[in-house]
Amino acid sequence: MGSSEMGAKSKGLGYMFSGTYPQVLAVLSCTVSAIGDGMQYGWSAPLIPVLEKPDSPVEITDSHKDWIENIYLIGGLCGVPLTIFLVDRIGRKYSVIAAGLLSLAAWILMAVATQPWMILLPRFMTGVAGDVAFVAAPMYIAEIADQKIRGFLASLIYTMMLIGIFIIYVIGPYLSVFVSSCVGGSFLLIQLVTFPFMPESPYFYLCKGKYEKAKRSLERLRVNPDVEKEIRDMTLAIERQKTERGRPQDLIIEKGNRKAVIIMVVLNGAQHLSGISVMLMNMHMILAAAGSIYIETNYAAILFSALMMIAATVAGLICDRFGRKILLISSSTLSGIILMTLAIFFHMKFLGYNVDSVSWIPIACVLSYALVFKFGLGIIPIVLTAELFPAKVKAMGMSIADALYLGWAIISVYLYLYTSRIFGMYVPFYIFAFCSLGSAAFCLWVVPETKGRTLEEIQMILKGIPVTRASLELIEMTKSKENNINKDISPETVAFIAET
């Protein structure tokens, strides 16, 4: 690394954001709708009590309450095949816009709801739209972003979602369904007014053989108008990846795809088996069971969401500087320690020990967990999802990853409810603690570091190909072939060509 490059890197955030403002603007416009998705994700906790009030415009039963929570996740699972179809057929940009239109329609219907179905149907619609958006948007971001800022931009969608959770926790208990729906819909309007003017992913255009459109798109996303080398490298990557068949079974047959699937299955499982969904959906129950009296539970929920939002923002800013692995490992380890402490507290209480003098431990653990979990394990997997899959199977891979995310969420909540009722509150937290510590070991030994790598170099890492020499020689060989120049290539590059 030359002295000038080291000097640039030492400037920190100034260097990180230098020349990337068109990308930042595009990503902010793309992800602002995730605030509305976050409001829907956290909607049931503060709004169900509002619906139970005598002056509620909608009368609900206990059965309706169960459906209000579950139908959002069901909608997400039902959105998987639609997502696979849309992102490769109409593109990443217009898939995000389509999801935004569906979400806006859902918020409008919810705002004027007078019957339970007018709550349930919008919840289902936003579940479908959320699945489309949370696949198309990360895909779009990974394909337009400069390597030095890709991690930060990819994390923005999750940060926006956390902002939405925070907003609904703050306004939900105190405002009507109509007002909260208007707030949620306003974020969709911002996206639908601004995002149509943003460029489509150049990768999508190249996949469709539209070289000139891809070049113009990339020129709009880069401050430096000279994009010849970058667009040529993208073209080579797409042409190589087009040789892969892109069938569902190729996610397992191909070595690189198989490793990407394994990583995403484990990381999505680790997120929920570390207890995040349980914390979000059952915080009041957990603190009540612990006998914590130091903070009112509504305020605890607001503080919990605020700490998650802060931690995710900081993680997004530093993941391109320090790397993904160190954040994953440290976050998983610290989450495991905190969950183990909480499990021991509940175990001591279950055994009959007097824990009144340390009843502050649960609230301290819950709030500390919000910080350390979202600092790495809670946000880095969505960054990796958009980076690990090649173009030919990216839609399938990311959609399956999103479906697994929802599936693991359901499993973790059921595991918590079953084990806590049968054995005691301490048992699920021991399980969550061991899963967190196990995910730290998995991240150490299996998950590759993608910081500063192009999407094509990441594919080489997953395939076990030496990156620097092979990738450079492959590009050089292609250039030489175009100019009718014979050039010797290394065994690594020969192996790469043979495998791909």
N, C-alpha and C positions, 0 to 999 in steps of 0.2 A: 504494500500500500504506500503510495507516494505521500510526501509531506503535505501537499495541497489537499489531498483527500482526507488525511488525518485532521488537518486544520478545519476542514468543513464539518467533519463529524463532531469535533469538539464544540461546535456552536449549538449543539443540542437541538431544541425544538425549531430554531431558526433554520437550520439545515434540513431538518425533517420535513418541514412544510414548504421549503423553497421550491418554487415552480410547480406546486401541486394544487394551487387554489381552484382551478377549473374542476379538478377531481373532487375536492372537498365540497364544492358547491353542488355538484351532481349527486354526490352521496347524501348530503343533507336533504336535498329535495326527494331523493329516492326513499330515505328511511324515516321521514317525519311521520308517515302513516303508522309506523311501529308504535308511536305513542298511543294511538287509538287501540292497537292490538294489545298493548300492555294494560290499558284500561279495561279491556274485555277480559284479559287473563285474570286480573284481580277483582273483577266486577262483583262476583257472587258474595265475597266476604262482607263488604260494607253495604251492599245494596239489598241483600235478602232481608236484613232487619228493617230496612225502609219499606219494602213491599209488605211486611207483616204488620205495619202500623194501620190503625183504623181508617186513616184518611188516604190510604194507598189507592191509586187509580186501578190497580190490578189485584184481585184477590187470589192468593196462592195457598196451596195445601203442602203438606210435608212431601208428598210425591212430586209436586212441582219443584220443590227446593232441590231434591236429588237430581232431577232432570236439568235444572238450570246449571248445576255444576258440571254434569257429565256431558251434556250435549255439545259444549264447546270443544271438548277433546274428540268426541265422535266426529264432529264436522271436520276437524283437522285430519283425522284418519281417512275420511271420505274424500278429502281434497288431494290425496296423493296421486291417483291416476290422472286427474285433471292437470295437476302441476307438471307431470312428466310430459303430457301432451302439449301444454301451452308454451313452455320455455323454449322448446326446440322448434315449434311451429310458428309462433308469432313473435318470438324473441323475448329477451329478458325485460326490456323496457316496457313493452306493451303488456306483458304478464303482470308486472307491478301495477300498471295503470288499471288493468281489468280487476285485480284484487282490490284496488282502492275504490273503484266504482261499486263493487259488491259490498264492501264494508260501509261505505257511505249510505247505501240503500238500507243496510241493516240498522245503522244508528237512527235514521229517519223513522223507520218502522217502530223501533224501540221507544223513541221519543213520544210517539202518539199512542202507545200501547194502552189498551183497555181490557184485553183478555190475556190469559197465560200464554196462549200460542204466539201472541205478538211479542213476547219476550223470548220464548224458546226458539222460534224460527230465526230471529236475528242472531241469537247466540250460535246456532248452527251455521248460519251464513258467514259470520265472522271467523268461525273455526276453519271453514273451507278457505276463505280469503287469506287468513293468517298463514295457512300451510303454503299457499301459492307465493305469498309475499316473502316468507322466510326461507324459501328456496331460490326464487328468482332474484331477490335483492342481493343476498350474499354472492350469488353467481355473478351478477352484474358488477358488483364492487370488486371482486377478485380479478375480473377480466379487464377493468379499466384502470386499476390502481398501479402506481409506481411501486416497485418492491420495497422502497424505504418507508412507505407509509401504508402499505397494504394491510398490515395487522390492525393499525388504528382505525382505518376506514371500515374494515370488516367488523370491528367491534362496535361501531356506532349503532347498528341496528338493535343490538341487545341493550345498549345504553338507553336508546330511545324507548325501548319496551319498559325498562326499569323506571324511566321518567313517568310513563303512563301508569304503572302500578302505584307509584308515589302519588300521582295526581288523584287517582280514584280513591285511594286510602284517605286522602285529605278532604276531598269534597263529597265523596259518596255518602258518608253518614249524615251529612248536614244539609244536602241539597236534594231536590226532587229528581226522579228518574228522567224527567224531561230536560232539566238543566244539565245534568251530567251527560246525557246523550248529545246535547248540543255542543258541549265542550269536546267530546270524543269525535263528533263529526267534523268539527272545525279543522282538526289536523288533517283529515282526509281531503278537505277542500284546498288546504295549502298545497298538498302534494299534487292534486289534480290540476291546479292552476299553473304550477311551476314545472313539474317533471316532463310534460310533453315537449318542452323546449330543450331538454337535455339530449345529448347524443346517445345512440344505441351502442351496445358493446361491440367493439371492433372484432372480437373473437366470433361473435354471432354472424356478423357479415362475412367473415372469412369462411366460416363453416358453410355458408350459403353460396360461396364463390363470388361475392361482391367485393372485389379488391378495392376499387376506387371509393366506394362508400365506407369501407373499413378505414382506409387512409384518411379520408376527411373526418371521420369520427375521432380517430386518434389525434389528428391535428387540433381539434377543438378541445381535447382533454389534456394537451401538453402545452406548456408555455413556449417551449422551443419548437418552431414549426418543422424542423428537420427530423422527420420520423422514419426516414427510409430504412435505417438499420433495424429499428424496433418492429416496424411492420413486416420487414423481411423475416426476422426471427419468429414472429407470430405465425407467418405464413408457413414456414418450415415446420413449426410445431404442429399446426393444424393438419398439414399434409401428412405428417407422420402418424398423427393420432387417427386420421381418417382410415388408415390401413387396419385399425382395430375394428372389429365387426360391430361392436356396440349392442350386442344382445344381452338380455338379463343375465344369462349364465356366464357371460364374460366378466361379470363382477366377481365371480369365484374362480374361473379358469385362469385368468391372467394374473400373474404374480403381483404386479403393482396394484391392480384393482383389489385383489384379495386382501392385501395388507391394509389398504385404505379402508375397506369394509370392516376389518377386524378392529382397527383403531377407532372408528366411529361407533361401532357397537359397544366397545368397552367404555369409551369416554362418555357416550350418552347414558349408558348404564351407571357409570360412576357418578355423574351429575345427580341423578335421582336417588341412587342407593347411598348417596351421602346425605340425603334427607332434605333437599331444598324444597320439594313440593310439599312434604310433610310440614316443614316449618311455615311455609306460606299459607297453607290451608288449615292448619291446626294450632296456630300460635296461641290463641286464646286458651285452648284446651291444655296445651303443654304448660303454660305459665300457671294456669289454675291448679293443675295437678301438682306442680312444684310448690305451690303455696307462696309464690313470689308476690310481695305486697309493695315493692319499691317503686313501681310505675304502673299506671293504668294501662290496660291491654290495648285500647285504641291508640294511645300515644306510643306504646311499644311497637305496634304495627307500622305506624308512620315513621318512627325512627329507624326501624328495621329496613324499610324500603329506601329511606334516604341514605343509609350507610351502604346498601347494595349499589345504589346509583353512583355514589362517590367512588367506591372501590372499582366499579366497572370502568368509570371514566379514567381513573389513574392507570388501570391495567391497559386500557386501550392506548394511552399515551406512551407507555414504556415498553409494550410488547415488541415493538420494532427496534428498540434499543438494546434490550437485554435478552430477547428471545422468548419463544413460546414455552420451551421445556422448563426453564427455571421457575416460571410463574405457575405452571401446572404442578410441578413437584412440590414447591413450597406451599402452595394453596392446599393441595391434597393432604400434605402432612399436618399442617396446622389445623385444618378442618377435622382430621381424624383425632387429634389431641383434644380439641374442644368437645367433640361429640363423646369421646371417652370420658371426659370429666363430667359431662351431663349424665351419662349412663351410670357412672359411679354414684353420683348424687341421688338419682332415682333408686338405685339398688340399695343404698344405705337407708333411705326412707322406707323402702319396701320391707327391709329387715327389721324395722322398728326403731332405728336410731333417731335421736332428736337432732334434727337438722335446722332448727329455727335460727340458730346463730349464723348459719351460712346460707340462709334462704336467698341471698343476693346472687348466689352462683348461677342459677338458671338464667336470669335476665342478662347477666354478664356474658354467659356462654352464647345465648341467642344473638345478642348484638355483636359480639366478637365474630361469631360464625358468619354473620352478614358481610362483614368486612373481608375476612380471609377467603371465604368461598368465592365471592364474586371477583376477588383479585386475580383469580386464575382459572380454577376448575369450572367456575360458573360462566366464563365468557370465552376462554380460548378455544373450546371445542367448536364453536360456531365459526371462528376464524379458520380453523383447520379444515372444516367441512368444505369450504369453498376452494381450498387450495389443493386437496389431496386427489380428487377425481379428475381424470383426463376428459377432454372435451366430448368424446364420443359417448361416454357413459355418465357424464356429470349430472344430467337431469335425473336419471334413474338413481344414481348413488346418493345425491343430496335429498331426493324425495324419500328414499328408504331411510336415510339417516333421520329425517324429520319425523317419519312415522315411528321409528324406534324411540325417538325422544318422547313422543306422546305415550307409547306403549310402556316404557320404563316408568313414566310418571304414574300411570295407573297401577302398575305392579308395586311401586314403592309405597303408595298410599294404602293399598290393600294390605301389604306386609305390615305396615305400622298399625293399622286398625286391628288386624288379626292377632299379632303377637302381643300387643299391649293389653288387649282384652283377656287373652288366654293366660299369658305368663306374667305380665306386669310391664309398666312403662319403660323400665330399664332395658328390656331385651331388644327392642328395635334400635335403640341408640347404640348398644354394643355392636349390632350388625352394621349400622351405618358407619360407625367408627372404623371397624375392620375393613369395610369396603373402601373408605377414603384412604386409609394407609396402603391398601393393596393397589389402588389406582396410582399412588405415588411411585410404587415400584414399577408398575406397567409403563408409566410415562418415562421413567429413567431408562428402561431397557428397550422399549419398542417404538415409542413415538419419535419421529425424526424432527430435527430442528429445521424449520422452513424460513426462518428470518433471512431476509435479503436474497432469497432464491427466486428465480423466475418459475412460472408454472411448469415449464418444460423440465427445468432442473429438478424440481420436486418429483416429477415422474421418474427421472433417472435414479434418484435416491431410493424411491420405493421399489424399483426393479433391481437395486443393488449394483448399479453401474457407476463407476467413478465419474463424478460430475464434471469437473472443470476441464480436464483434458478431452474427454469424450465429446462433450457438448461443443467445445470450441472447434475441435477437428471436424465434427460432423458439419457444422456451418461452413467451415473453410473448404471442406470437400465439396459441398454443394456449390459454393461460389466457383470453385475451380472447374467443376463439371460444366457449369454454365458458360465458362470461358474457354472450354476445351483444353484445360490444363491437367496433366496427369500429376497426381500427388499421392504419396504414400500416407497411409493412416495407421494409427496404433492398433494393437490388439483389442484394447478396451472399446474403441469405436467400432471395430469389426464385430465384437460381441454385442454391442448395443444395436447395431443395424440388424444382426442376425436374430436377436430376440424380438425386436419390434417390427 
